[in-house]
Amino acid sequence: RRPCLRICYICGREFGSQSLSIHEPQCLEKWRTENNQLPRHLRRAEPKKPEVLAGDSCTITAENEAAYHSAQAQLLPCGNCGRTFLPDRLVRHQKSCK
């Protein structure tokens, strides 16, 4: 049986419940640093931790789904092909996308 992992709302990676509380502040700081290095037109608003209603029966599943959607919202679409990328990867992709 697979251990119950939680998803980071910033990067979308999975972590154990104890590791996630250590990872999130570091991930947010890394996100801020990378976001400030981007051109102004590619900068994004800081991600907010999603709120999940306490009445849900499967709270971890609901939290993971909300975190996943939050992480996916950080991706930007390519103007040529429509694929989504992190902003720093989008710049590199657009150089070769036709």
Secondary structure, 3 states (H helix, E strand, C coil): CCCCCEECCCCCCEECHHHHHHHHHHHHHHHHHHHHCCCHHHCCCCCCCCCCCCCCCCHHHHHHHHHHHHHHCCCEECCCCCCEECHHHHHHHHHHCC
